Amino acid sequence: MFKDKWNVFRELLSFLWKEKAFWLIPLVVVLVGLGVLLFLAQGSALAPFIYTLF
């Protein structure tokens, strides 16, 4: 299952590279970063403070 998620990410990057849609790469990086931040903060004491930002 984890490998499937990497395949989706790899396909997205290859699509962006083929279509010369370089302007979307920063958007994808920011969205992935926010997702990782929310995932890591879910079980910590920082969760209430991070959720107030959104």
CHARMM internal coordinates of N, CA and C (Angstrom, degrees):
IC EDIT
DIST 1 N 1 CA 1.4473
DIST 1 CA 1 C 1.5331
ANGL 1 N 1 CA 1 C 110.63
DIST 1 C 2 N 1.3398
ANGL 1 CA 1 C 2 N 116.55
DIHE 1 N 1 CA 1 C 2 N -41.33
DIST 2 N 2 CA 1.4618
ANGL 1 C 2 N 2 CA 119.78
DIHE 1 CA 1 C 2 N 2 CA 179.84
DIST 2 CA 2 C 1.5146
ANGL 2 N 2 CA 2 C 110.85
DIHE 1 C 2 N 2 CA 2 C -65.97
DIST 2 C 3 N 1.3336
ANGL 2 CA 2 C 3 N 115.59
DIHE 2 N 2 CA 2 C 3 N -34.75
DIST 3 N 3 CA 1.4626
ANGL 2 C 3 N 3 CA 119.69
DIHE 2 CA 2 C 3 N 3 CA 179.66
DIST 3 CA 3 C 1.5283
ANGL 3 N 3 CA 3 C 110.63
DIHE 2 C 3 N 3 CA 3 C -67.47
DIST 3 C 4 N 1.3218
ANGL 3 CA 3 C 4 N 117.47
DIHE 3 N 3 CA 3 C 4 N -34.34
DIST 4 N 4 CA 1.4639
ANGL 3 C 4 N 4 CA 121.34
DIHE 3 CA 3 C 4 N 4 CA 178.22
DIST 4 CA 4 C 1.5286
ANGL 4 N 4 CA 4 C 111.30
DIHE 3 C 4 N 4 CA 4 C -62.64
DIST 4 C 5 N 1.3174
ANGL 4 CA 4 C 5 N 116.56
DIHE 4 N 4 CA 4 C 5 N -37.38
DIST 5 N 5 CA 1.4655
ANGL 4 C 5 N 5 CA 119.61
DIHE 4 CA 4 C 5 N 5 CA 179.50
DIST 5 CA 5 C 1.5163
ANGL 5 N 5 CA 5 C 110.69
DIHE 4 C 5 N 5 CA 5 C -66.76
DIST 5 C 6 N 1.3248
ANGL 5 CA 5 C 6 N 116.87
DIHE 5 N 5 CA 5 C 6 N -37.68
DIST 6 N 6 CA 1.4706
ANGL 5 C 6 N 6 CA 119.35
DIHE 5 CA 5 C 6 N 6 CA 177.07
DIST 6 CA 6 C 1.5143
ANGL 6 N 6 CA 6 C 110.63
DIHE 5 C 6 N 6 CA 6 C -67.05
DIST 6 C 7 N 1.3378
ANGL 6 CA 6 C 7 N 117.45
DIHE 6 N 6 CA 6 C 7 N -34.33
DIST 7 N 7 CA 1.4634
ANGL 6 C 7 N 7 CA 120.12
DIHE 6 CA 6 C 7 N 7 CA 177.79
DIST 7 CA 7 C 1.5261
ANGL 7 N 7 CA 7 C 111.07
DIHE 6 C 7 N 7 CA 7 C -64.37
DIST 7 C 8 N 1.3103
ANGL 7 CA 7 C 8 N 116.86
DIHE 7 N 7 CA 7 C 8 N -39.35
DIST 8 N 8 CA 1.4659
ANGL 7 C 8 N 8 CA 120.60
DIHE 7 CA 7 C 8 N 8 CA 178.23
DIST 8 CA 8 C 1.5249
ANGL 8 N 8 CA 8 C 109.83
DIHE 7 C 8 N 8 CA 8 C -64.36
DIST 8 C 9 N 1.3190
ANGL 8 CA 8 C 9 N 117.03
DIHE 8 N 8 CA 8 C 9 N -43.92
DIST 9 N 9 CA 1.4625
ANGL 8 C 9 N 9 CA 120.95
DIHE 8 CA 8 C 9 N 9 CA 179.12
DIST 9 CA 9 C 1.5300
ANGL 9 N 9 CA 9 C 110.78
DIHE 8 C 9 N 9 CA 9 C -64.07
DIST 9 C 10 N 1.3244
ANGL 9 CA 9 C 10 N 116.62
DIHE 9 N 9 CA 9 C 10 N -41.27
DIST 10 N 10 CA 1.4670
ANGL 9 C 10 N 10 CA 121.04
DIHE 9 CA 9 C 10 N 10 CA 178.72
DIST 10 CA 10 C 1.5280
ANGL 10 N 10 CA 10 C 110.84
DIHE 9 C 10 N 10 CA 10 C -65.23
DIST 10 C 11 N 1.3266
ANGL 10 CA 10 C 11 N 117.19
DIHE 10 N 10 CA 10 C 11 N -40.68
DIST 11 N 11 CA 1.4679
ANGL 10 C 11 N 11 CA 120.74
DIHE 10 CA 10 C 11 N 11 CA 177.32
DIST 11 CA 11 C 1.5234
ANGL 11 N 11 CA 11 C 111.39
DIHE 10 C 11 N 11 CA 11 C -63.79
DIST 11 C 12 N 1.3215
ANGL 11 CA 11 C 12 N 116.56
DIHE 11 N 11 CA 11 C 12 N -40.60
DIST 12 N 12 CA 1.4614
ANGL 11 C 12 N 12 CA 120.26
DIHE 11 CA 11 C 12 N 12 CA 178.48
DIST 12 CA 12 C 1.5227
ANGL 12 N 12 CA 12 C 110.96
DIHE 11 C 12 N 12 CA 12 C -62.21
DIST 12 C 13 N 1.3248
ANGL 12 CA 12 C 13 N 117.00
DIHE 12 N 12 CA 12 C 13 N -45.37
DIST 13 N 13 CA 1.4606
ANGL 12 C 13 N 13 CA 119.91
DIHE 12 CA 12 C 13 N 13 CA 179.31
DIST 13 CA 13 C 1.5205
ANGL 13 N 13 CA 13 C 111.92
DIHE 12 C 13 N 13 CA 13 C -65.38
DIST 13 C 14 N 1.3273
ANGL 13 CA 13 C 14 N 117.55
DIHE 13 N 13 CA 13 C 14 N -39.19
DIST 14 N 14 CA 1.4695
ANGL 13 C 14 N 14 CA 119.15
DIHE 13 CA 13 C 14 N 14 CA 178.76
DIST 14 CA 14 C 1.5282
ANGL 14 N 14 CA 14 C 110.66
DIHE 13 C 14 N 14 CA 14 C -67.68
DIST 14 C 15 N 1.3274
ANGL 14 CA 14 C 15 N 117.37
DIHE 14 N 14 CA 14 C 15 N -35.73
DIST 15 N 15 CA 1.4657
ANGL 14 C 15 N 15 CA 120.09
DIHE 14 CA 14 C 15 N 15 CA 176.13
DIST 15 CA 15 C 1.5240
ANGL 15 N 15 CA 15 C 110.87
DIHE 14 C 15 N 15 CA 15 C -63.51
DIST 15 C 16 N 1.3396
ANGL 15 CA 15 C 16 N 116.15
DIHE 15 N 15 CA 15 C 16 N -46.00
DIST 16 N 16 CA 1.4622
ANGL 15 C 16 N 16 CA 119.77
DIHE 15 CA 15 C 16 N 16 CA 179.51
DIST 16 CA 16 C 1.5234
ANGL 16 N 16 CA 16 C 110.92
DIHE 15 C 16 N 16 CA 16 C -62.02
DIST 16 C 17 N 1.3251
ANGL 16 CA 16 C 17 N 117.04
DIHE 16 N 16 CA 16 C 17 N -36.64
DIST 17 N 17 CA 1.4628
ANGL 16 C 17 N 17 CA 120.75
DIHE 16 CA 16 C 17 N 17 CA -179.31
DIST 17 CA 17 C 1.5287
ANGL 17 N 17 CA 17 C 110.94
DIHE 16 C 17 N 17 CA 17 C -70.65
DIST 17 C 18 N 1.3353
ANGL 17 CA 17 C 18 N 117.11
DIHE 17 N 17 CA 17 C 18 N -41.83
DIST 18 N 18 CA 1.4707
ANGL 17 C 18 N 18 CA 120.56
DIHE 17 CA 17 C 18 N 18 CA -179.37
DIST 18 CA 18 C 1.5207
ANGL 18 N 18 CA 18 C 111.70
DIHE 17 C 18 N 18 CA 18 C -67.08
DIST 18 C 19 N 1.3130
ANGL 18 CA 18 C 19 N 116.58
DIHE 18 N 18 CA 18 C 19 N -41.40
DIST 19 N 19 CA 1.4643
ANGL 18 C 19 N 19 CA 121.23
DIHE 18 CA 18 C 19 N 19 CA -176.15
DIST 19 CA 19 C 1.5247
ANGL 19 N 19 CA 19 C 112.95
DIHE 18 C 19 N 19 CA 19 C -84.24
DIST 19 C 20 N 1.3116
ANGL 19 CA 19 C 20 N 116.88
DIHE 19 N 19 CA 19 C 20 N 1.81
DIST 20 N 20 CA 1.4726
ANGL 19 C 20 N 20 CA 122.68
DIHE 19 CA 19 C 20 N 20 CA -179.73
DIST 20 CA 20 C 1.5297
ANGL 20 N 20 CA 20 C 111.38
DIHE 19 C 20 N 20 CA 20 C 57.07
DIST 20 C 21 N 1.3129
ANGL 20 CA 20 C 21 N 115.53
DIHE 20 N 20 CA 20 C 21 N 37.34
DIST 21 N 21 CA 1.4676
ANGL 20 C 21 N 21 CA 121.29
DIHE 20 CA 20 C 21 N 21 CA 179.51
DIST 21 CA 21 C 1.5283
ANGL 21 N 21 CA 21 C 109.21
DIHE 20 C 21 N 21 CA 21 C -96.06
DIST 21 C 22 N 1.3277
ANGL 21 CA 21 C 22 N 115.63
DIHE 21 N 21 CA 21 C 22 N 59.41
DIST 22 N 22 CA 1.4562
ANGL 21 C 22 N 22 CA 120.62
DIHE 21 CA 21 C 22 N 22 CA -176.77
DIST 22 CA 22 C 1.5261
ANGL 22 N 22 CA 22 C 112.37
DIHE 21 C 22 N 22 CA 22 C -67.03
DIST 22 C 23 N 1.3149
ANGL 22 CA 22 C 23 N 117.42
DIHE 22 N 22 CA 22 C 23 N -22.15
DIST 23 N 23 CA 1.4549
ANGL 22 C 23 N 23 CA 120.45
DIHE 22 CA 22 C 23 N 23 CA -179.75
DIST 23 CA 23 C 1.5294
ANGL 23 N 23 CA 23 C 111.91
DIHE 22 C 23 N 23 CA 23 C -69.75
DIST 23 C 24 N 1.3345
ANGL 23 CA 23 C 24 N 118.24
DIHE 23 N 23 CA 23 C 24 N -17.65
DIST 24 N 24 CA 1.4630
ANGL 23 C 24 N 24 CA 120.85
DIHE 23 CA 23 C 24 N 24 CA 178.75
DIST 24 CA 24 C 1.5262
ANGL 24 N 24 CA 24 C 112.85
DIHE 23 C 24 N 24 CA 24 C -85.08
DIST 24 C 25 N 1.3325
ANGL 24 CA 24 C 25 N 117.33
DIHE 24 N 24 CA 24 C 25 N -16.77
DIST 25 N 25 CA 1.4615
ANGL 24 C 25 N 25 CA 120.04
DIHE 24 CA 24 C 25 N 25 CA -176.22
DIST 25 CA 25 C 1.5338
ANGL 25 N 25 CA 25 C 111.71
DIHE 24 C 25 N 25 CA 25 C -62.04
DIST 25 C 26 N 1.3439
ANGL 25 CA 25 C 26 N 120.76
DIHE 25 N 25 CA 25 C 26 N -45.08
DIST 26 N 26 CA 1.4776
ANGL 25 C 26 N 26 CA 118.46
DIHE 25 CA 25 C 26 N 26 CA 176.74
DIST 26 CA 26 C 1.5281
ANGL 26 N 26 CA 26 C 112.94
DIHE 25 C 26 N 26 CA 26 C -60.97
DIST 26 C 27 N 1.3142
ANGL 26 CA 26 C 27 N 117.35
DIHE 26 N 26 CA 26 C 27 N -35.55
DIST 27 N 27 CA 1.4626
ANGL 26 C 27 N 27 CA 120.64
DIHE 26 CA 26 C 27 N 27 CA 177.87
DIST 27 CA 27 C 1.5266
ANGL 27 N 27 CA 27 C 110.82
DIHE 26 C 27 N 27 CA 27 C -63.50
DIST 27 C 28 N 1.3105
ANGL 27 CA 27 C 28 N 116.97
DIHE 27 N 27 CA 27 C 28 N -44.48
DIST 28 N 28 CA 1.4658
ANGL 27 C 28 N 28 CA 121.31
DIHE 27 CA 27 C 28 N 28 CA 179.16
DIST 28 CA 28 C 1.5254
ANGL 28 N 28 CA 28 C 110.07
DIHE 27 C 28 N 28 CA 28 C -63.97
DIST 28 C 29 N 1.3261
ANGL 28 CA 28 C 29 N 117.35
DIHE 28 N 28 CA 28 C 29 N -42.31
DIST 29 N 29 CA 1.4660
ANGL 28 C 29 N 29 CA 120.91
DIHE 28 CA 28 C 29 N 29 CA -179.77
DIST 29 CA 29 C 1.5269
ANGL 29 N 29 CA 29 C 110.72
DIHE 28 C 29 N 29 CA 29 C -63.25
DIST 29 C 30 N 1.3203
ANGL 29 CA 29 C 30 N 117.75
DIHE 29 N 29 CA 29 C 30 N -42.24
DIST 30 N 30 CA 1.4678
ANGL 29 C 30 N 30 CA 121.08
DIHE 29 CA 29 C 30 N 30 CA 179.54
DIST 30 CA 30 C 1.5253
ANGL 30 N 30 CA 30 C 110.51
DIHE 29 C 30 N 30 CA 30 C -65.64
DIST 30 C 31 N 1.3196
ANGL 30 CA 30 C 31 N 117.71
DIHE 30 N 30 CA 30 C 31 N -43.15
DIST 31 N 31 CA 1.4655
ANGL 30 C 31 N 31 CA 120.21
DIHE 30 CA 30 C 31 N 31 CA -179.79
DIST 31 CA 31 C 1.5250
ANGL 31 N 31 CA 31 C 111.79
DIHE 30 C 31 N 31 CA 31 C -65.41
DIST 31 C 32 N 1.3245
ANGL 31 CA 31 C 32 N 116.82
DIHE 31 N 31 CA 31 C 32 N -40.49
DIST 32 N 32 CA 1.4668
ANGL 31 C 32 N 32 CA 119.99
DIHE 31 CA 31 C 32 N 32 CA 177.48
DIST 32 CA 32 C 1.5274
ANGL 32 N 32 CA 32 C 109.58
DIHE 31 C 32 N 32 CA 32 C -65.92
DIST 32 C 33 N 1.3218
ANGL 32 CA 32 C 33 N 117.25
DIHE 32 N 32 CA 32 C 33 N -40.75
DIST 33 N 33 CA 1.4653
ANGL 32 C 33 N 33 CA 120.58
DIHE 32 CA 32 C 33 N 33 CA 178.29
DIST 33 CA 33 C 1.5171
ANGL 33 N 33 CA 33 C 112.33
DIHE 32 C 33 N 33 CA 33 C -62.00
DIST 33 C 34 N 1.3260
ANGL 33 CA 33 C 34 N 117.14
DIHE 33 N 33 CA 33 C 34 N -42.84
DIST 34 N 34 CA 1.4664
ANGL 33 C 34 N 34 CA 120.28
DIHE 33 CA 33 C 34 N 34 CA 177.33
DIST 34 CA 34 C 1.5285
ANGL 34 N 34 CA 34 C 111.41
DIHE 33 C 34 N 34 CA 34 C -64.62
DIST 34 C 35 N 1.3150
ANGL 34 CA 34 C 35 N 116.21
DIHE 34 N 34 CA 34 C 35 N -38.74
DIST 35 N 35 CA 1.4593
ANGL 34 C 35 N 35 CA 119.67
DIHE 34 CA 34 C 35 N 35 CA 177.35
DIST 35 CA 35 C 1.5146
ANGL 35 N 35 CA 35 C 112.14
DIHE 34 C 35 N 35 CA 35 C -63.17
DIST 35 C 36 N 1.3259
ANGL 35 CA 35 C 36 N 116.58
DIHE 35 N 35 CA 35 C 36 N -42.53
DIST 36 N 36 CA 1.4672
ANGL 35 C 36 N 36 CA 120.67
DIHE 35 CA 35 C 36 N 36 CA 178.10
DIST 36 CA 36 C 1.5244
ANGL 36 N 36 CA 36 C 110.20
DIHE 35 C 36 N 36 CA 36 C -65.72
DIST 36 C 37 N 1.3276
ANGL 36 CA 36 C 37 N 117.13
DIHE 36 N 36 CA 36 C 37 N -41.48
DIST 37 N 37 CA 1.4630
ANGL 36 C 37 N 37 CA 120.80
DIHE 36 CA 36 C 37 N 37 CA 178.78
DIST 37 CA 37 C 1.5276
ANGL 37 N 37 CA 37 C 111.07
DIHE 36 C 37 N 37 CA 37 C -60.66
DIST 37 C 38 N 1.3100
ANGL 37 CA 37 C 38 N 116.92
DIHE 37 N 37 CA 37 C 38 N -45.79
DIST 38 N 38 CA 1.4686
ANGL 37 C 38 N 38 CA 119.91
DIHE 37 CA 37 C 38 N 38 CA 179.12
DIST 38 CA 38 C 1.5229
ANGL 38 N 38 CA 38 C 111.64
DIHE 37 C 38 N 38 CA 38 C -66.27
DIST 38 C 39 N 1.3158
ANGL 38 CA 38 C 39 N 116.72
DIHE 38 N 38 CA 38 C 39 N -37.23
DIST 39 N 39 CA 1.4667
ANGL 38 C 39 N 39 CA 120.20
DIHE 38 CA 38 C 39 N 39 CA 179.52
DIST 39 CA 39 C 1.5243
ANGL 39 N 39 CA 39 C 110.86
DIHE 38 C 39 N 39 CA 39 C -65.62
DIST 39 C 40 N 1.3252
ANGL 39 CA 39 C 40 N 116.85
DIHE 39 N 39 CA 39 C 40 N -43.88
DIST 40 N 40 CA 1.4595
ANGL 39 C 40 N 40 CA 120.13
DIHE 39 CA 39 C 40 N 40 CA -178.44
DIST 40 CA 40 C 1.5244
ANGL 40 N 40 CA 40 C 112.47
DIHE 39 C 40 N 40 CA 40 C -72.25
DIST 40 C 41 N 1.3129
ANGL 40 CA 40 C 41 N 117.48
DIHE 40 N 40 CA 40 C 41 N -30.94
DIST 41 N 41 CA 1.4593
ANGL 40 C 41 N 41 CA 120.84
DIHE 40 CA 40 C 41 N 41 CA -177.19
DIST 41 CA 41 C 1.5227
ANGL 41 N 41 CA 41 C 112.79
DIHE 40 C 41 N 41 CA 41 C -84.85
DIST 41 C 42 N 1.2999
ANGL 41 CA 41 C 42 N 117.42
DIHE 41 N 41 CA 41 C 42 N -6.07
DIST 42 N 42 CA 1.4581
ANGL 41 C 42 N 42 CA 120.76
DIHE 41 CA 41 C 42 N 42 CA -175.44
DIST 42 CA 42 C 1.5265
ANGL 42 N 42 CA 42 C 112.36
DIHE 41 C 42 N 42 CA 42 C -61.69
DIST 42 C 43 N 1.3005
ANGL 42 CA 42 C 43 N 117.64
DIHE 42 N 42 CA 42 C 43 N -40.62
DIST 43 N 43 CA 1.4609
ANGL 42 C 43 N 43 CA 119.89
DIHE 42 CA 42 C 43 N 43 CA -175.27
DIST 43 CA 43 C 1.5135
ANGL 43 N 43 CA 43 C 113.39
DIHE 42 C 43 N 43 CA 43 C -101.94
DIST 43 C 44 N 1.3055
ANGL 43 CA 43 C 44 N 118.80
DIHE 43 N 43 CA 43 C 44 N 9.98
DIST 44 N 44 CA 1.4604
ANGL 43 C 44 N 44 CA 119.75
DIHE 43 CA 43 C 44 N 44 CA -176.31
DIST 44 CA 44 C 1.5244
ANGL 44 N 44 CA 44 C 110.84
DIHE 43 C 44 N 44 CA 44 C -104.93
DIST 44 C 45 N 1.3218
ANGL 44 CA 44 C 45 N 114.45
DIHE 44 N 44 CA 44 C 45 N 174.66
DIST 45 N 45 CA 1.4648
ANGL 44 C 45 N 45 CA 120.12
DIHE 44 CA 44 C 45 N 45 CA 178.19
DIST 45 CA 45 C 1.5222
ANGL 45 N 45 CA 45 C 111.35
DIHE 44 C 45 N 45 CA 45 C -75.47
DIST 45 C 46 N 1.3230
ANGL 45 CA 45 C 46 N 117.62
DIHE 45 N 45 CA 45 C 46 N -10.90
DIST 46 N 46 CA 1.4630
ANGL 45 C 46 N 46 CA 121.16
DIHE 45 CA 45 C 46 N 46 CA 179.58
DIST 46 CA 46 C 1.5217
ANGL 46 N 46 CA 46 C 112.89
DIHE 45 C 46 N 46 CA 46 C -82.58
DIST 46 C 47 N 1.3049
ANGL 46 CA 46 C 47 N 117.54
DIHE 46 N 46 CA 46 C 47 N -8.32
DIST 47 N 47 CA 1.4624
ANGL 46 C 47 N 47 CA 121.39
DIHE 46 CA 46 C 47 N 47 CA -174.87
DIST 47 CA 47 C 1.5323
ANGL 47 N 47 CA 47 C 113.42
DIHE 46 C 47 N 47 CA 47 C -54.08
DIST 47 C 48 N 1.3301
ANGL 47 CA 47 C 48 N 120.57
DIHE 47 N 47 CA 47 C 48 N -46.72
DIST 48 N 48 CA 1.4716
ANGL 47 C 48 N 48 CA 118.53
DIHE 47 CA 47 C 48 N 48 CA -179.75
DIST 48 CA 48 C 1.5233
ANGL 48 N 48 CA 48 C 113.18
DIHE 47 C 48 N 48 CA 48 C -62.09
DIST 48 C 49 N 1.3208
ANGL 48 CA 48 C 49 N 117.25
DIHE 48 N 48 CA 48 C 49 N -32.90
DIST 49 N 49 CA 1.4613
ANGL 48 C 49 N 49 CA 120.25
DIHE 48 CA 48 C 49 N 49 CA -179.43
DIST 49 CA 49 C 1.5183
ANGL 49 N 49 CA 49 C 111.62
DIHE 48 C 49 N 49 CA 49 C -74.78
DIST 49 C 50 N 1.3205
ANGL 49 CA 49 C 50 N 116.85
DIHE 49 N 49 CA 49 C 50 N -36.65
DIST 50 N 50 CA 1.4631
ANGL 49 C 50 N 50 CA 119.84
DIHE 49 CA 49 C 50 N 50 CA 179.74
DIST 50 CA 50 C 1.5207
ANGL 50 N 50 CA 50 C 110.34
DIHE 49 C 50 N 50 CA 50 C -72.66
DIST 50 C 51 N 1.3217
ANGL 50 CA 50 C 51 N 117.69
DIHE 50 N 50 CA 50 C 51 N -37.55
DIST 51 N 51 CA 1.4594
ANGL 50 C 51 N 51 CA 119.98
DIHE 50 CA 50 C 51 N 51 CA -179.28
DIST 51 CA 51 C 1.5287
ANGL 51 N 51 CA 51 C 111.72
DIHE 50 C 51 N 51 CA 51 C -67.49
DIST 51 C 52 N 1.3245
ANGL 51 CA 51 C 52 N 117.79
DIHE 51 N 51 CA 51 C 52 N -25.14
DIST 52 N 52 CA 1.4627
ANGL 51 C 52 N 52 CA 118.69
DIHE 51 CA 51 C 52 N 52 CA 177.08
DIST 52 CA 52 C 1.5223
ANGL 52 N 52 CA 52 C 111.48
DIHE 51 C 52 N 52 CA 52 C -71.43
DIST 52 C 53 N 1.3214
ANGL 52 CA 52 C 53 N 117.85
DIHE 52 N 52 CA 52 C 53 N -20.88
DIST 53 N 53 CA 1.4608
ANGL 52 C 53 N 53 CA 120.75
DIHE 52 CA 52 C 53 N 53 CA 177.70
DIST 53 CA 53 C 1.5196
ANGL 53 N 53 CA 53 C 111.68
DIHE 52 C 53 N 53 CA 53 C -71.27
DIST 53 C 54 N 1.3165
ANGL 53 CA 53 C 54 N 116.56
DIHE 53 N 53 CA 53 C 54 N -26.78
DIST 54 N 54 CA 1.4545
ANGL 53 C 54 N 54 CA 120.46
DIHE 53 CA 53 C 54 N 54 CA -176.65
DIST 54 CA 54 C 1.5030
ANGL 54 N 54 CA 54 C 109.35
DIHE 53 C 54 N 54 CA 54 C -107.19
END
COOR INIT
IC SEED 1 N 1 CA 1 C
IC BUILD
